[in-house]
Amino acid sequence: MSMRCAVLDDLQGAAAHLADWSTLSGVEVTFFGDHVSDASVLTDFDIIVTLRERVRFPAGVLERLPRLKLLVATGMRNSAIDLAAAARLGVTVCGTEATATPTVELTWALLLGLARSVVEENTALRAGGKWQSTLGADLHGRTLGVAGLGRIGGPVAGVGLAFGMRVRAWSRNLTAERAAERGATLAGSLDELLATSDFVTIHLPLADGTRGLIGARELGLMKPDAYLINTSRAAIVDQDALLGALHAGRIAGAGIDVFDLEPLPAGHPMRTAPRLLATPHLGYVSRANYETYYRHAVEDIAAFIAGAPIRLLD
């Protein structure tokens, strides 16, 4: 009997040609080009390949998927899947390797786009508008504040140093010695990092201690000409507080790649907020990452069928 496999959120139509799915004998693969918001369309599938955390799989959803035996998540960590429920229901959950490099690069795309008003100036140029209307914010000699100096924040800090920026860093467990290894100085607190930085970029994991970490009070500590970048997790920054700060002009701008609700509905206020450079969660979306995701997904499925699953998430 053949197995049915659903590949979710193939928005670019790339999954089919970035891996050789034909090697999966006896597996019928369906690629979903639109976001799946209703799990009922997945009830007839034995295998699901889900892209990062775009689709949530809490216990209630997993219980409504009676045929599901294998859930493959891209990446090796996924907070959208109830792993305990999956284990209870006999669903094997596997992951794939990934690289942080695309997120590092997008962080700088957002930061530079904000600093030099790239979107605003490009829009005016293409529309025959005013020739030059903004003054760019300099990077050289300014302070880059990095919240979270790990596998993404560390390389982000290195790029800041290459631009001649002073780099300060903070996280709850960061030491001065570890910061110095990355060419940064340790900020004594998050408040200090926010108050002294010209650009603040967030690279912390989402956990109980970081959820809602930056709210109205914290945004109020930032300089009025400072910028906030978030390519980590939306819930780290209070979305309503950020919208309020942008509309009131309490900060110069924000570059945001992650949102509380994804995809953003057409009328969502984040789509039209002033001083905001926003991208639709593109941090991990690169050809090299997708090639790894889907090649490893095929490997995961083949190993599961052979009775020896690999890259298990637990």
C-alpha positions in Angstrom: 0.0 0.0 0.0 1.4 3.4 -1.0 2.0 6.2 1.5 0.9 9.8 1.0 3.2 12.6 1.9 2.3 16.3 2.2 4.9 19.0 1.7 3.6 22.2 3.3 4.1 25.8 2.5 5.9 25.3 -0.8 5.2 29.0 -1.5 8.0 29.4 -4.1 7.2 26.1 -5.8 10.8 25.0 -5.1 10.5 21.8 -3.1 9.9 19.5 -6.0 13.1 20.3 -7.9 15.4 20.9 -4.9 15.4 17.2 -4.0 14.9 13.9 -5.7 11.5 12.7 -4.3 11.3 10.0 -7.0 13.7 7.9 -4.9 10.9 7.3 -2.4 9.3 4.2 -3.8 5.7 3.8 -2.9 5.3 7.3 -1.6 2.9 9.7 -3.3 4.0 13.3 -2.7 1.7 16.3 -2.8 3.2 19.8 -2.7 1.0 22.5 -1.1 1.7 25.9 -2.8 -0.5 27.8 -0.4 -0.3 28.1 3.4 -2.4 25.3 5.1 -4.4 26.9 7.9 -6.9 24.0 8.3 -5.5 20.7 9.4 -8.5 18.8 8.1 -7.0 18.8 4.6 -4.1 16.7 6.0 -6.2 13.8 7.4 -5.4 11.4 4.5 -1.6 11.8 4.8 0.8 9.4 6.4 3.8 11.8 6.2 4.0 15.6 6.6 7.0 17.8 5.8 6.4 21.1 7.5 8.5 24.2 6.9 10.0 25.7 10.1 7.2 26.8 12.5 4.6 28.0 9.9 2.0 25.4 10.8 1.4 24.5 14.4 1.0 20.9 15.5 -0.4 21.0 19.1 -2.0 17.8 20.6 -5.4 18.8 19.3 -4.2 18.9 15.7 -2.2 15.8 15.9 -5.2 13.9 17.3 -7.2 14.8 14.2 -4.6 13.2 11.9 -5.3 9.5 12.3 -3.0 8.3 9.5 0.0 10.4 10.4 3.1 8.4 11.2 6.0 10.7 10.3 6.3 14.4 10.8 9.5 16.0 9.3 10.3 19.5 10.5 12.9 21.6 8.7 15.6 22.5 11.2 16.5 20.6 14.4 14.3 22.6 16.7 10.6 23.3 16.4 8.5 24.9 19.1 5.3 24.5 17.0 5.2 20.8 17.4 3.9 19.1 20.6 6.6 16.4 20.8 5.1 14.7 23.8 1.7 14.4 22.1 3.4 13.1 19.0 5.2 10.4 21.0 2.0 9.5 22.7 0.2 9.1 19.4 3.0 7.1 17.8 4.1 9.9 15.4 7.8 10.0 14.7 9.2 13.5 14.4 12.5 14.1 12.5 14.4 17.2 11.6 16.9 18.4 9.1 20.2 20.3 9.2 20.2 24.0 8.5 22.6 27.0 8.4 22.3 30.3 10.2 24.1 32.2 7.5 20.9 33.4 5.6 19.5 34.9 8.8 22.7 36.7 9.5 22.7 38.1 5.9 19.0 39.2 6.1 19.7 40.9 9.4 22.1 43.1 7.7 19.9 43.6 4.7 17.2 45.0 7.0 19.7 47.1 9.0 21.3 48.6 5.9 17.9 49.1 4.3 16.7 51.1 7.3 19.9 53.1 7.7 20.0 54.3 4.1 16.2 54.5 3.5 16.7 52.1 0.5 13.0 51.3 0.0 11.8 54.9 0.3 14.4 56.2 -2.1 14.0 53.4 -4.6 10.2 53.9 -4.6 10.6 57.6 -5.2 13.2 57.0 -8.0 11.0 54.5 -9.8 7.9 56.6 -9.5 9.6 59.8 -10.8 9.5 61.4 -7.4 11.9 63.7 -5.6 15.6 63.1 -6.2 17.0 62.5 -2.7 14.8 63.1 0.3 16.5 61.3 3.2 19.7 61.5 5.2 21.3 58.2 5.8 22.3 57.0 9.3 26.0 56.3 9.5 27.3 52.9 10.7 31.0 53.7 11.2 31.6 54.8 14.8 28.1 54.0 15.9 27.1 51.4 18.5 25.6 48.0 17.5 23.8 46.3 20.4 23.5 42.6 19.9 21.0 40.7 22.2 22.2 37.1 22.0 25.7 36.4 20.8 25.3 32.8 19.6 25.5 31.2 16.2 23.6 34.1 14.6 24.4 37.0 16.9 28.1 36.2 16.8 28.5 36.5 13.1 26.2 39.6 13.0 28.6 41.2 15.5 31.5 40.4 13.2 29.9 42.2 10.3 29.3 45.2 12.6 33.0 45.3 13.4 33.9 45.2 9.7 31.8 48.3 9.3 33.8 50.0 12.0 31.0 49.9 14.6 31.4 49.6 18.3 29.7 46.3 19.3 28.0 45.7 22.7 26.3 42.5 23.6 24.0 41.1 26.2 22.2 38.0 27.2 21.5 36.5 30.6 24.4 34.1 30.6 26.9 36.0 28.5 30.2 36.8 30.1 32.7 39.6 29.4 35.2 37.0 28.3 32.8 35.4 25.8 31.8 38.8 24.5 35.4 39.7 24.0 36.0 36.6 21.9 33.5 38.1 19.4 35.1 41.6 19.6 32.2 42.9 21.7 32.0 44.5 25.1 29.5 43.2 27.6 26.5 45.4 28.5 25.6 45.2 32.2 21.9 44.7 31.5 19.4 44.7 28.7 18.3 48.2 29.8 21.9 49.4 29.3 22.2 47.8 25.9 18.9 49.4 24.7 19.8 52.8 26.1 23.3 53.0 24.7 22.9 51.4 21.2 22.2 53.1 17.9 21.1 49.8 16.3 19.7 46.9 18.4 19.4 43.5 16.8 17.8 40.5 18.6 19.1 37.0 18.3 17.8 35.3 21.4 15.9 32.0 21.5 12.2 32.1 22.5 11.7 30.8 26.0 9.7 31.7 29.1 12.4 34.2 30.0 12.5 36.0 26.7 8.8 36.0 25.8 7.7 39.7 25.9 11.2 40.7 26.9 11.0 44.0 25.0 7.8 45.9 25.7 6.8 49.5 25.9 9.1 50.3 28.8 12.1 48.8 27.1 11.4 50.5 23.8 11.1 53.7 25.7 14.7 53.3 26.8 16.0 53.4 23.2 17.4 56.6 21.7 14.8 58.3 19.5 17.2 58.0 16.5 17.9 54.3 17.2 16.7 51.3 15.2 15.4 47.9 16.3 16.0 44.7 14.2 14.2 41.4 14.9 14.9 38.3 12.8 14.6 35.9 15.8 11.1 35.3 17.2 8.2 37.7 17.1 7.1 37.0 20.7 10.3 38.4 22.1 9.1 41.9 21.2 5.6 43.0 22.2 4.0 43.7 18.9 1.4 46.3 20.1 4.2 48.1 22.0 6.3 48.2 18.8 3.5 49.5 16.7 2.9 52.2 19.3 6.6 53.2 19.3 6.7 53.4 15.5 3.5 55.4 15.1 4.6 57.8 17.9 8.1 58.2 16.4 9.7 57.1 19.7 12.4 55.2 17.7 13.7 55.9 14.2 12.5 52.6 12.8 12.4 48.9 12.9 13.4 46.0 10.6 11.1 43.0 11.3 11.1 39.5 9.7 9.0 37.7 12.3 5.4 38.2 13.3 2.9 36.9 15.9 0.6 35.8 13.1 2.0 34.3 9.9 1.2 34.8 7.1 0.1 38.3 8.0 -3.6 39.0 7.1 -4.0 41.6 4.4 -5.3 44.2 6.8 -2.8 43.6 9.6 -1.5 46.9 11.1 2.1 45.7 10.7 1.7 45.9 6.9 1.2 49.6 7.0 3.1 50.8 10.1 5.3 53.8 9.6 9.1 53.6 10.0 8.9 49.8 9.4 10.9 47.8 7.0 9.3 44.3 7.0 9.9 41.1 5.2 7.7 37.9 5.2 9.9 35.7 7.5 12.7 35.3 4.9 15.5 34.7 7.4 16.0 31.1 6.5 14.6 31.3 3.0 17.6 30.8 0.7 18.4 28.3 -2.0 21.2 26.6 0.0 19.0 26.2 3.1 16.1 24.8 1.1 18.3 22.4 -0.8 19.4 21.0 2.6 15.9 21.0 4.0 14.3 19.0 1.3 17.3 16.7 0.6 17.3 15.8 4.3 13.5 15.4 4.3 13.8 12.8 1.6 16.6 11.1 3.6 14.4 11.2 6.7 11.5 9.6 4.9 13.6 6.9 3.4 15.2 6.0 6.7 11.8 5.9 8.4 10.4 3.5 5.8 13.5 1.4 6.3 12.7 1.2 10.0 15.7 3.2 11.1 14.6 6.8 11.5 17.3 9.5 11.7 17.6 13.1 13.0 14.9 12.4 15.7 13.5 15.4 17.5 12.8 14.9 21.2 
